[in-house]
Amino acid sequence: MKKEIELPKSVALDDLLKSLRTLCWGAIDILKAYSKGEEPPYGFPKALQVHDGGDGPVTAADLAVNKWLINGLKSNFPLAAWTLISEETAKDQEVKANYRKGEWVWILDPLDGTKDFLKGTGEYAVHLALLNGDKAVLGIVLVPELEEMWIGLVGYGAWLEDRLGNKRSVSFSNRDVISNMILVASRSHRNQNLERLIHSVPFSQRKTVGSVGCKISKILKGEADFYVSISGETAPKDWDMAAPEAVLKAAGGKFTHANMKELTYKNGDLNQWGCLIASHGKNHDLICKIIEERLSFIDPSFVI
């Protein structure tokens, strides 16, 4: 029997999902308009201005989706006791080092895969996750160019939904032997340890994909089986991982550190250091064991 979904007081699950559907399809329309150079909806400016700022490129699309989703959640649930943090606002907010158990926080990446967005590969996504304390309990991953909205409620289930509200189940592959599995790897964020690891693990095929959300969607659709992230001089942030992890975990997959430790958020650092492994769950422990062993040989000083 599935457990009841816990939410903040005054927030009903049906109302929340209804609101999120409207906001998320709006976010998809905003990003698709910007990607095509068309007039964006909801009064956002047309011009796509790109400049270097913070950890990477910032676009008008980033800011528009950020404003659309945050303002939407605030106006639709004015009494909800939750905090909203995003990649675009975290630096300007007084972000606490740790969240207490029972404290609710939305964490948003309005445009994950900015480089792919600018290059026109279509492999960009929106990540939106609701945390309770240091754990993600609800996740939404949007892949605008494929018209995909993935929703995951941890402990309840995950599904793919279209604009008409039609739902499709997750379809993990049946590949359970690592030598037959397909690895989905980053196109842009690569380092020497990751390159050496990829060439030492005996998987069948490798697919390079942009956004983390797009990578996880490949696993959810059975087009890939596992994903590996290895931090270097920098590391992925909470907003890169929280929503994809929640959706994958809700679907029955696994998303852990290589030592099988679960991901946690807001433990004094927005960075997700170490080696993170996501998979459809079949032989996840063996995948982690092999990768941990290979990494210890490749770089004995690396902290998993």
C-alpha positions, 0 to 999 in steps of 0.5 A, a space after each residue: 500500500 502506497 503511503 499518503 503524500 505529506 505536504 505543508 498545511 493548507 496544501 492539497 495534493 490535487 490542488 498542487 498538481 493542478 497548479 503545477 501543470 498550468 505553471 509547467 506548461 507555461 514554462 515550456 511555452 516560454 522556453 520554446 518561444 525563446 529558443 525559436 526567437 519568437 514572441 514569448 507569452 505572458 508579457 516577457 521580453 522577446 530579445 534573448 540577451 546572453 552575457 556571462 554571469 555567475 557560474 555560466 551563461 545567463 539568458 532572458 529565458 532563465 529569468 523569465 521562467 524563474 519569475 513565472 514559476 516562483 510568482 505562480 507558486 507564491 500567488 497560487 499558495 499564499 498561505 503555504 509555509 515553504 521557501 522558494 530557492 532557485 539557481 537565479 536567486 540563491 546568491 541573493 537570498 540568505 540561504 540557510 546552511 541546513 534545513 530542519 526536518 519538516 521545513 519545506 523548500 522548493 528548489 528550482 533550476 529554470 533552465 538546466 543545460 543552458 549551453 545546449 539551449 543556446 546551441 539549439 540541441 534541444 537537450 535542455 530542461 526545467 527542474 523543480 523539486 519540493 524538499 522536506 528537510 534535506 530530502 526531495 519528496 516531489 520532483 518535476 522534470 520538463 523537457 520542452 522540445 519533446 513536450 515531456 513533463 515528468 512528475 514524481 512523488 517519492 513513495 507514490 510513483 512517477 509518470 510522464 504527462 502530456 498537455 491533455 493530462 494523459 499519463 504514460 508509465 515509466 518504461 525502464 529497460 530490462 537490461 540488468 547485466 552491466 556489459 549490456 547496459 547503456 551509459 548516458 553521459 554529459 556532453 559538456 561537463 567532463 573531466 579526466 577522472 570521468 573520461 578514464 572511468 568511462 573507458 574502464 567500465 564495461 558497458 555496452 554503449 554510451 550516449 552523450 546528452 545535455 541536461 541532467 533532466 534529459 539524461 534521467 528522462 532517457 533512463 525513464 524511457 528505457 533508452 539508457 540505463 545509468 548515468 555517472 557524475 564525477 565532480 572536479 574543480 566544480 560540482 553539480 548543485 542541488 538544483 541540478 540533481 534534486 528534481 531528477 533524483 525525486 522523479 527517478 526514485 519515485 519511479 523505482 530507480 536509484 540515485 546515490 553516491 558511489 558508496 550507496 549513500 543517499 543524496 541529501 540537500 542543504 547540508 551546509 553546501 549547495 554543491 553535490 561533491 563526489 561520484 553520483 550514480 543514477 540507474 533504473 535500479 537493476 544491479 545498482 549496487 553492483 554498478 556502484 561497487 564497480 565504479 567505486 573500485 575503478 575510481 579508487 584505482 584511477 584517483 586514490 585521493 578522490 572522495 566518493 
